Amino acid sequence: MVRTVSLHTDIPDNRELHITLPADVPAGPADLVIVVSAQVIPRAKTFGDFLDSEFVGMWKDRTDITDSAAFARHLRDEAWRRSA
């Protein structure tokens, strides 16, 4: 029988772990595999991040858009019609 038990922990500075397995894990010989992966916690995006993104100014060189607010409103109206 192969059983996978996932336990999440923080590794302390002394690198010692004490593991208590669930009660339904049978006693006896077993092979343990420890996978160490860095958990990347994404940083919250800010308005500054948005201003630095590729989205701001992506249409600045378009000569066919004379009124950007009207153009955006038209795109939203079309999107609403397609989803209805």
A tleap script that builds the chain and sets N, CA, C and O, in Angstrom:
source leaprc.protein.ff14SB
mol = sequence {
  NMET VAL ARG THR VAL SER LEU HIE THR ASP
  ILE PRO ASP ASN ARG GLU LEU HIE ILE THR
  LEU PRO ALA ASP VAL PRO ALA GLY PRO ALA
  ASP LEU VAL ILE VAL VAL SER ALA GLN VAL
  ILE PRO ARG ALA LYS THR PHE GLY ASP PHE
  LEU ASP SER GLU PHE VAL GLY MET TRP LYS
  ASP ARG THR ASP ILE THR ASP SER ALA ALA
  PHE ALA ARG HIE LEU ARG ASP GLU ALA TRP
  ARG ARG SER CALA
}
set mol.1.N position { 0.846 -1.179 0.000 }
set mol.1.CA position { 0.000 0.000 0.000 }
set mol.1.C position { 0.886 1.236 0.000 }
set mol.1.O position { 1.819 1.339 0.796 }
set mol.2.N position { 0.595 2.165 -0.888 }
set mol.2.CA position { 1.290 3.443 -0.929 }
set mol.2.C position { 0.299 4.511 -0.506 }
set mol.2.O position { -0.828 4.568 -0.999 }
set mol.3.N position { 0.730 5.342 0.399 }
set mol.3.CA position { -0.140 6.398 0.912 }
set mol.3.C position { 0.654 7.680 0.934 }
set mol.3.O position { 1.823 7.672 1.322 }
set mol.4.N position { 0.060 8.769 0.534 }
set mol.4.CA position { 0.710 10.068 0.569 }
set mol.4.C position { 0.092 10.899 1.680 }
set mol.4.O position { -1.126 11.067 1.745 }
set mol.5.N position { 0.937 11.409 2.543 }
set mol.5.CA position { 0.503 12.296 3.620 }
set mol.5.C position { 1.233 13.615 3.414 }
set mol.5.O position { 2.464 13.648 3.410 }
set mol.6.N position { 0.497 14.687 3.245 }
set mol.6.CA position { 1.117 16.003 3.069 }
set mol.6.C position { 1.055 16.765 4.380 }
set mol.6.O position { -0.020 16.974 4.942 }
set mol.7.N position { 2.205 17.172 4.854 }
set mol.7.CA position { 2.307 17.980 6.063 }
set mol.7.C position { 3.064 19.246 5.693 }
set mol.7.O position { 4.093 19.173 5.022 }
set mol.8.N position { 2.583 20.382 6.109 }
set mol.8.CA position { 3.255 21.644 5.832 }
set mol.8.C position { 3.846 22.168 7.126 }
set mol.8.O position { 3.202 22.128 8.174 }
set mol.9.N position { 5.073 22.659 7.050 }
set mol.9.CA position { 5.752 23.121 8.254 }
set mol.9.C position { 6.746 24.213 7.900 }
set mol.9.O position { 7.059 24.424 6.728 }
set mol.10.N position { 7.234 24.894 8.902 }
set mol.10.CA position { 8.359 25.817 8.758 }
set mol.10.C position { 9.583 25.105 9.301 }
set mol.10.O position { 9.540 24.525 10.386 }
set mol.11.N position { 10.660 25.149 8.558 }
set mol.11.CA position { 11.884 24.504 9.007 }
set mol.11.C position { 12.611 25.473 9.940 }
set mol.11.O position { 12.947 26.586 9.535 }
set mol.12.N position { 12.853 25.060 11.181 }
set mol.12.CA position { 13.525 25.956 12.128 }
set mol.12.C position { 15.012 26.089 11.815 }
set mol.12.O position { 15.559 25.336 11.010 }
set mol.13.N position { 15.651 27.050 12.458 }
set mol.13.CA position { 17.080 27.295 12.232 }
set mol.13.C position { 17.944 26.066 12.511 }
set mol.13.O position { 18.962 25.858 11.851 }
set mol.14.N position { 17.537 25.248 13.492 }
set mol.14.CA position { 18.347 24.059 13.818 }
set mol.14.C position { 18.079 22.891 12.875 }
set mol.14.O position { 18.699 21.836 13.006 }
set mol.15.N position { 17.164 23.069 11.928 }
set mol.15.CA position { 16.835 22.077 10.905 }
set mol.15.C position { 16.304 20.767 11.474 }
set mol.15.O position { 16.396 19.735 10.809 }
set mol.16.N position { 15.756 20.779 12.675 }
set mol.16.CA position { 15.200 19.566 13.264 }
set mol.16.C position { 13.676 19.602 13.158 }
set mol.16.O position { 13.032 20.595 13.496 }
set mol.17.N position { 13.127 18.499 12.682 }
set mol.17.CA position { 11.679 18.367 12.580 }
set mol.17.C position { 11.233 17.181 13.428 }
set mol.17.O position { 11.891 16.140 13.449 }
set mol.18.N position { 10.134 17.341 14.112 }
set mol.18.CA position { 9.512 16.253 14.867 }
set mol.18.C position { 8.146 16.043 14.227 }
set mol.18.O position { 7.295 16.932 14.241 }
set mol.19.N position { 7.953 14.862 13.669 }
set mol.19.CA position { 6.758 14.584 12.872 }
set mol.19.C position { 5.819 13.675 13.641 }
set mol.19.O position { 6.214 12.623 14.142 }
set mol.20.N position { 4.579 14.101 13.721 }
set mol.20.CA position { 3.517 13.257 14.261 }
set mol.20.C position { 2.575 12.946 13.106 }
set mol.20.O position { 1.936 13.838 12.549 }
set mol.21.N position { 2.503 11.681 12.760 }
set mol.21.CA position { 1.668 11.265 11.638 }
set mol.21.C position { 0.234 11.038 12.099 }
set mol.21.O position { -0.009 10.785 13.279 }
set mol.22.N position { -0.712 11.128 11.175 }
set mol.22.CA position { -2.101 10.857 11.526 }
set mol.22.C position { -2.269 9.442 12.069 }
set mol.22.O position { -1.490 8.549 11.737 }
set mol.23.N position { -3.272 9.244 12.891 }
set mol.23.CA position { -3.499 7.965 13.563 }
set mol.23.C position { -3.761 6.812 12.583 }
set mol.23.O position { -3.498 5.656 12.914 }
set mol.24.N position { -4.270 7.108 11.397 }
set mol.24.CA position { -4.578 6.027 10.462 }
set mol.24.C position { -3.377 5.591 9.617 }
set mol.24.O position { -3.522 4.742 8.737 }
set mol.25.N position { -2.205 6.153 9.869 }
set mol.25.CA position { -0.992 5.685 9.198 }
set mol.25.C position { -0.502 4.457 9.951 }
set mol.25.O position { -0.257 4.539 11.155 }
set mol.26.N position { -0.350 3.306 9.268 }
set mol.26.CA position { 0.011 2.084 9.971 }
set mol.26.C position { 1.451 2.131 10.499 }
set mol.26.O position { 2.340 2.716 9.879 }
set mol.27.N position { 1.651 1.503 11.651 }
set mol.27.CA position { 2.992 1.375 12.225 }
set mol.27.C position { 3.772 0.347 11.427 }
set mol.27.O position { 3.182 -0.545 10.819 }
set mol.28.N position { 5.086 0.462 11.422 }
set mol.28.CA position { 5.929 -0.492 10.719 }
set mol.28.C position { 6.875 0.214 9.779 }
set mol.28.O position { 6.933 1.443 9.745 }
set mol.29.N position { 7.615 -0.566 9.017 }
set mol.29.CA position { 8.602 0.013 8.110 }
set mol.29.C position { 7.944 0.953 7.098 }
set mol.29.O position { 6.828 0.708 6.639 }
set mol.30.N position { 8.645 2.019 6.764 }
set mol.30.CA position { 8.115 2.991 5.800 }
set mol.30.C position { 9.274 3.746 5.175 }
set mol.30.O position { 10.328 3.899 5.792 }
set mol.31.N position { 9.085 4.209 3.973 }
set mol.31.CA position { 10.030 5.108 3.315 }
set mol.31.C position { 9.424 6.506 3.377 }
set mol.31.O position { 8.270 6.705 2.997 }
set mol.32.N position { 10.196 7.465 3.852 }
set mol.32.CA position { 9.739 8.848 3.909 }
set mol.32.C position { 10.494 9.658 2.874 }
set mol.32.O position { 11.708 9.523 2.721 }
set mol.33.N position { 9.760 10.501 2.167 }
set mol.33.CA position { 10.365 11.407 1.190 }
set mol.33.C position { 10.011 12.818 1.628 }
set mol.33.O position { 8.839 13.145 1.816 }
set mol.34.N position { 11.026 13.645 1.788 }
set mol.34.CA position { 10.804 15.036 2.180 }
set mol.34.C position { 11.109 15.916 0.980 }
set mol.34.O position { 12.206 15.857 0.424 }
set mol.35.N position { 10.154 16.718 0.587 }
set mol.35.CA position { 10.327 17.647 -0.527 }
set mol.35.C position { 10.401 19.043 0.064 }
set mol.35.O position { 9.470 19.495 0.730 }
set mol.36.N position { 11.505 19.718 -0.180 }
set mol.36.CA position { 11.683 21.076 0.316 }
set mol.36.C position { 11.527 22.023 -0.865 }
set mol.36.O position { 12.300 21.975 -1.821 }
set mol.37.N position { 10.530 22.873 -0.787 }
set mol.37.CA position { 10.322 23.851 -1.851 }
set mol.37.C position { 10.060 25.206 -1.209 }
set mol.37.O position { 9.374 25.309 -0.192 }
set mol.38.N position { 10.607 26.216 -1.809 }
set mol.38.CA position { 10.401 27.562 -1.296 }
set mol.38.C position { 8.982 27.995 -1.637 }
set mol.38.O position { 8.554 27.906 -2.788 }
set mol.39.N position { 8.278 28.451 -0.652 }
set mol.39.CA position { 6.928 28.940 -0.874 }
set mol.39.C position { 7.029 30.434 -1.137 }
set mol.39.O position { 7.387 31.210 -0.251 }
set mol.40.N position { 6.711 30.825 -2.357 }
set mol.40.CA position { 6.794 32.225 -2.739 }
set mol.40.C position { 5.451 32.874 -2.437 }
set mol.40.O position { 4.416 32.474 -2.971 }
set mol.41.N position { 5.486 33.864 -1.586 }
set mol.41.CA position { 4.269 34.591 -1.247 }
set mol.41.C position { 4.233 35.837 -2.121 }
set mol.41.O position { 5.062 36.735 -1.975 }
set mol.42.N position { 3.259 35.881 -3.036 }
set mol.42.CA position { 3.226 37.029 -3.942 }
set mol.42.C position { 2.942 38.324 -3.178 }
set mol.42.O position { 2.124 38.372 -2.259 }
set mol.43.N position { 3.640 39.345 -3.590 }
set mol.43.CA position { 3.466 40.657 -2.985 }
set mol.43.C position { 2.215 41.288 -3.586 }
set mol.43.O position { 1.918 41.092 -4.764 }
set mol.44.N position { 1.487 42.044 -2.773 }
set mol.44.CA position { 0.283 42.719 -3.250 }
set mol.44.C position { 0.663 43.755 -4.304 }
set mol.44.O position { 1.648 44.478 -4.156 }
set mol.45.N position { -0.121 43.815 -5.353 }
set mol.45.CA position { 0.129 44.788 -6.414 }
set mol.45.C position { -0.341 46.173 -5.968 }
set mol.45.O position { -1.346 46.307 -5.271 }
set mol.46.N position { 0.392 47.180 -6.376 }
set mol.46.CA position { 0.046 48.552 -6.030 }
set mol.46.C position { -0.339 49.309 -7.296 }
set mol.46.O position { -0.164 48.814 -8.409 }
set mol.47.N position { -0.859 50.505 -7.110 }
set mol.47.CA position { -1.203 51.350 -8.249 }
set mol.47.C position { 0.061 51.694 -9.032 }
set mol.47.O position { 0.026 51.798 -10.258 }
set mol.48.N position { 1.172 51.871 -8.326 }
set mol.48.CA position { 2.444 52.136 -8.989 }
set mol.48.C position { 2.853 50.983 -9.889 }
set mol.48.O position { 3.394 51.200 -10.973 }
set mol.49.N position { 2.596 49.744 -9.441 }
set mol.49.CA position { 2.892 48.575 -10.278 }
set mol.49.C position { 2.072 48.620 -11.565 }
set mol.49.O position { 2.567 48.296 -12.644 }
set mol.50.N position { 0.810 49.028 -11.430 }
set mol.50.CA position { -0.052 49.132 -12.605 }
set mol.50.C position { 0.469 50.207 -13.559 }
set mol.50.O position { 0.498 50.005 -14.773 }
set mol.51.N position { 0.880 51.353 -13.001 }
set mol.51.CA position { 1.397 52.427 -13.850 }
set mol.51.C position { 2.664 52.010 -14.581 }
set mol.51.O position { 2.931 52.480 -15.687 }
set mol.52.N position { 3.449 51.123 -13.961 }
set mol.52.CA position { 4.681 50.639 -14.586 }
set mol.52.C position { 4.451 49.464 -15.525 }
set mol.52.O position { 5.394 48.984 -16.155 }
set mol.53.N position { 3.218 48.995 -15.628 }
set mol.53.CA position { 2.933 47.810 -16.446 }
set mol.53.C position { 2.836 48.179 -17.925 }
set mol.53.O position { 2.838 49.351 -18.302 }
set mol.54.N position { 2.751 47.147 -18.736 }
set mol.54.CA position { 2.638 47.350 -20.181 }
set mol.54.C position { 1.265 47.861 -20.593 }
set mol.54.O position { 1.076 48.242 -21.749 }
set mol.55.N position { 0.304 47.877 -19.676 }
set mol.55.CA position { -1.057 48.292 -20.027 }
set mol.55.C position { -1.195 49.810 -20.130 }
set mol.55.O position { -1.971 50.309 -20.945 }
set mol.56.N position { -0.459 50.529 -19.323 }
set mol.56.CA position { -0.559 51.987 -19.346 }
set mol.56.C position { 0.215 52.496 -20.557 }
set mol.56.O position { 1.417 52.268 -20.687 }
set mol.57.N position { -0.493 53.182 -21.431 }
set mol.57.CA position { 0.135 53.751 -22.623 }
set mol.57.C position { 0.238 52.811 -23.800 }
set mol.57.O position { 0.894 53.134 -24.791 }
set mol.58.N position { -0.406 51.632 -23.713 }
set mol.58.CA position { -0.237 50.672 -24.804 }
set mol.58.C position { -0.889 51.126 -26.106 }
set mol.58.O position { -0.547 50.622 -27.175 }
set mol.59.N position { -1.820 52.066 -26.029 }
set mol.59.CA position { -2.460 52.567 -27.242 }
set mol.59.C position { -2.034 53.995 -27.564 }
set mol.59.O position { -2.664 54.638 -28.404 }
set mol.60.N position { -1.001 54.504 -26.936 }
set mol.60.CA position { -0.639 55.913 -27.080 }
set mol.60.C position { -0.256 56.295 -28.508 }
set mol.60.O position { -0.436 57.447 -28.901 }
set mol.61.N position { 0.260 55.365 -29.279 }
set mol.61.CA position { 0.700 55.672 -30.639 }
set mol.61.C position { -0.363 55.394 -31.692 }
set mol.61.O position { -0.103 55.537 -32.887 }
set mol.62.N position { -1.546 55.002 -31.266 }
set mol.62.CA position { -2.601 54.701 -32.248 }
set mol.62.C position { -3.222 55.994 -32.742 }
set mol.62.O position { -3.664 56.825 -31.949 }
set mol.63.N position { -3.252 56.157 -34.039 }
set mol.63.CA position { -3.816 57.384 -34.628 }
set mol.63.C position { -5.309 57.248 -34.909 }
set mol.63.O position { -5.981 58.244 -35.177 }
set mol.64.N position { -5.838 56.018 -34.849 }
set mol.64.CA position { -7.248 55.817 -35.141 }
set mol.64.C position { -8.142 56.053 -33.925 }
set mol.64.O position { -9.365 56.016 -34.058 }
set mol.65.N position { -7.573 56.292 -32.754 }
set mol.65.CA position { -8.355 56.545 -31.546 }
set mol.65.C position { -8.213 58.026 -31.195 }
set mol.65.O position { -7.168 58.475 -30.723 }
set mol.66.N position { -9.292 58.768 -31.439 }
set mol.66.CA position { -9.234 60.204 -31.143 }
set mol.66.C position { -9.785 60.508 -29.758 }
set mol.66.O position { -9.334 61.448 -29.103 }
set mol.67.N position { -10.758 59.718 -29.307 }
set mol.67.CA position { -11.356 59.913 -27.975 }
set mol.67.C position { -11.231 58.587 -27.222 }
set mol.67.O position { -12.020 57.668 -27.442 }
set mol.68.N position { -10.237 58.491 -26.335 }
set mol.68.CA position { -9.966 57.209 -25.682 }
set mol.68.C position { -11.112 56.768 -24.776 }
set mol.68.O position { -11.388 55.572 -24.682 }
set mol.69.N position { -11.779 57.699 -24.113 }
set mol.69.CA position { -12.907 57.339 -23.236 }
set mol.69.C position { -14.052 56.756 -24.065 }
set mol.69.O position { -14.649 55.754 -23.670 }
set mol.70.N position { -14.363 57.365 -25.198 }
set mol.70.CA position { -15.434 56.851 -26.069 }
set mol.70.C position { -15.053 55.491 -26.643 }
set mol.70.O position { -15.893 54.598 -26.748 }
set mol.71.N position { -13.788 55.339 -27.012 }
set mol.71.CA position { -13.323 54.066 -27.555 }
set mol.71.C position { -13.457 52.959 -26.512 }
set mol.71.O position { -13.924 51.866 -26.832 }
set mol.72.N position { -13.053 53.228 -25.272 }
set mol.72.CA position { -13.158 52.238 -24.197 }
set mol.72.C position { -14.623 51.905 -23.917 }
set mol.72.O position { -14.964 50.741 -23.705 }
set mol.73.N position { -15.486 52.915 -23.915 }
set mol.73.CA position { -16.920 52.683 -23.684 }
set mol.73.C position { -17.481 51.778 -24.779 }
set mol.73.O position { -18.269 50.874 -24.500 }
set mol.74.N position { -17.074 52.023 -26.025 }
set mol.74.CA position { -17.528 51.197 -27.154 }
set mol.74.C position { -17.074 49.741 -26.983 }
set mol.74.O position { -17.850 48.819 -27.234 }
set mol.75.N position { -15.825 49.532 -26.558 }
set mol.75.CA position { -15.328 48.168 -26.335 }
set mol.75.C position { -16.121 47.465 -25.231 }
set mol.75.O position { -16.466 46.290 -25.357 }
set mol.76.N position { -16.408 48.196 -24.149 }
set mol.76.CA position { -17.203 47.592 -23.056 }
set mol.76.C position { -18.603 47.244 -23.532 }
set mol.76.O position { -19.115 46.170 -23.216 }
set mol.77.N position { -19.226 48.137 -24.286 }
set mol.77.CA position { -20.574 47.862 -24.805 }
set mol.77.C position { -20.583 46.616 -25.674 }
set mol.77.O position { -21.490 45.791 -25.563 }
set mol.78.N position { -19.581 46.468 -26.542 }
set mol.78.CA position { -19.504 45.280 -27.397 }
set mol.78.C position { -19.300 44.013 -26.567 }
set mol.78.O position { -19.891 42.975 -26.862 }
set mol.79.N position { -18.476 44.097 -25.545 }
set mol.79.CA position { -18.218 42.932 -24.698 }
set mol.79.C position { -19.485 42.510 -23.968 }
set mol.79.O position { -19.761 41.316 -23.848 }
set mol.80.N position { -20.264 43.480 -23.475 }
set mol.80.CA position { -21.513 43.154 -22.782 }
set mol.80.C position { -22.493 42.493 -23.736 }
set mol.80.O position { -23.189 41.552 -23.353 }
set mol.81.N position { -22.557 42.969 -24.970 }
set mol.81.CA position { -23.475 42.390 -25.937 }
set mol.81.C position { -23.100 40.958 -26.283 }
set mol.81.O position { -23.975 40.108 -26.444 }
set mol.82.N position { -21.805 40.686 -26.397 }
set mol.82.CA position { -21.347 39.324 -26.706 }
set mol.82.C position { -21.652 38.351 -25.588 }
set mol.82.O position { -21.950 37.185 -25.848 }
set mol.83.N position { -21.583 38.816 -24.327 }
set mol.83.CA position { -21.780 37.906 -23.206 }
set mol.83.C position { -23.251 37.704 -22.873 }
set mol.83.O position { -23.587 36.829 -22.076 }
set mol.84.N position { -24.121 38.488 -23.463 }
set mol.84.CA position { -25.565 38.367 -23.158 }
set mol.84.C position { -26.207 37.276 -23.953 }
set mol.84.O position { -27.408 37.041 -23.820 }
savepdb mol mol.pdb
quit
